[in-house]
Amino acid sequence: MAEVRCRVSVSMDGYMAPPDEVEAAAARAGAGALVVGHRSFEPERWEGDSGLALPVFVLTDRGREPVEMDGGMPIHFVTEGVESAVARAREAAGEKHVSVGGGATTIRRCLAAGLLDELRVRMIPSVLGGGQRLAEAGVAASLELVELAPGSDGADLTYRVAPA
């Protein structure tokens, strides 16, 4: 079964930082499918030949027929919840992993449901003072640190995730 992975940047005060293009590409590298929330899916950002042909599963409360973007990227709109979106993405990913691309609500739902296998957090050396938090009350998970890679622009922490 395909592993489910997530890669995010978090400030020192716990708020998620928007991904840059390099980070977004790294999160998708080697993925067989992508799960995102409806706010993270902005059609204008995904239009044109992005070079991304993997299937994307968008969590939404508004049902829509699947569409195929330029370049062959299939977009599926899932109204049955995060468990369904991840199950469909796992099936589509085959032997590759599923990347959960955000936003914060989607990541928290995956954590709460015990759907993530790996969480990579880039701790950035800044204080944002507000925004979306990676963790909130009611979301619990056991994390095992498996890798720590410090750098001048932050530290990358890789965790194995087990439901709390």
WOGI-V301353 format. One record per run of one state. SS is the DSSP state (H for helix, E for strand, - for the rest). FROM is the first residue (numbers start at 1). LEN is the number of residues. Records with the same first field share a line. If there is no record, write none. Layout:
SS=FROM-LEN + FROM-LEN
//
This chain:
-=1-3 + 12-3 + 18-3 + 29-2 + 38-5 + 47-8 + 60-7 + 69-5 + 79-3 + 94-3 + 103-1 + 113-5 + 125-8 + 134-7 + 152-2 + 164-1
E=4-8 + 15-3 + 31-7 + 55-5 + 67-2 + 74-5 + 97-6 + 118-7 + 133-1 + 141-11 + 154-10
H=21-8 + 43-4 + 82-12 + 104-9
//
